[in-house]
Amino acid sequence: MKACPGRAILVLTGEVQGTSTTIVRQRIELRCGLPDQHPGDHHDPSHDAHWAAEPGDRPTLVRMENAND
């Protein structure tokens, strides 16, 4: 079965302790793990990420992660 071509970028951010600054900690390319032509949102199971996108779009998702998470 053909895999879904859906892609997205996940940007993981975090706060710098003692400041009001947020920095990018990691940038990850997401790949949909569902079959081609699936209904609903895309899903990358290895990063537990879901996103909606039109065919050919490559959205950027931002996830805040604290050092204590």
C-alpha positions as a printed Julia matrix, in Angstrom:
69×3 Matrix{Float64}:
  0.0    0.0    0.0
  1.3    3.44  -0.95
  2.26   5.76   1.93
  0.77   9.21   2.37
  3.09  11.94   1.02
  2.03  14.35   3.82
  4.9   16.25   5.43
  5.2   18.97   8.07
  7.9   20.63  10.17
  7.75  20.39  13.97
  9.63  23.09  15.89
 10.26  22.29  19.56
 10.72  25.37  21.71
 11.62  25.91  25.34
 11.94  28.7   27.84
 15.3   29.95  29.05
 15.17  29.62  32.83
 15.08  32.95  34.65
 14.11  34.93  31.54
 11.06  35.57  29.39
 12.94  34.21  26.35
 11.81  31.24  24.28
 14.27  29.47  21.99
 14.06  26.79  19.33
 15.54  23.58  20.69
 14.94  21.25  17.76
 13.49  21.15  14.23
 12.0   17.84  13.06
 10.61  16.82   9.68
  7.34  14.97  10.2
  6.14  12.25   7.81
  2.6   10.97   7.79
  2.52   7.27   8.63
 -0.95   6.63   7.23
 -1.86   5.12   3.84
 -2.22   7.45   0.85
 -5.68   9.02   0.43
 -6.55   8.51   4.14
 -9.43  10.5    5.63
 -8.82  13.2    8.25
 -5.63  14.65   9.69
 -2.12  13.43   8.98
 -0.29  11.58  11.78
  3.4   10.97  12.47
  3.37   8.18  15.09
  7.08   8.42  15.93
  6.64  12.03  17.14
  2.98  11.78  18.24
  2.04  14.68  15.98
 -1.23  15.32  14.12
 -1.81  18.04  11.54
 -4.26  19.09   8.86
 -2.96  20.16   5.47
 -4.08  20.39   1.89
 -2.22  18.22  -0.65
  1.18  19.76  -1.35
  1.17  21.97   1.77
  3.97  21.61   4.34
  2.86  23.39   7.52
  5.06  24.28  10.47
  3.88  23.16  13.91
  5.28  24.59  17.15
  5.36  22.59  20.39
  6.52  24.16  23.66
  8.49  21.77  25.84
  9.72  22.66  29.3
 12.92  21.17  30.71
 10.81  19.39  33.37
  8.58  17.63  30.77
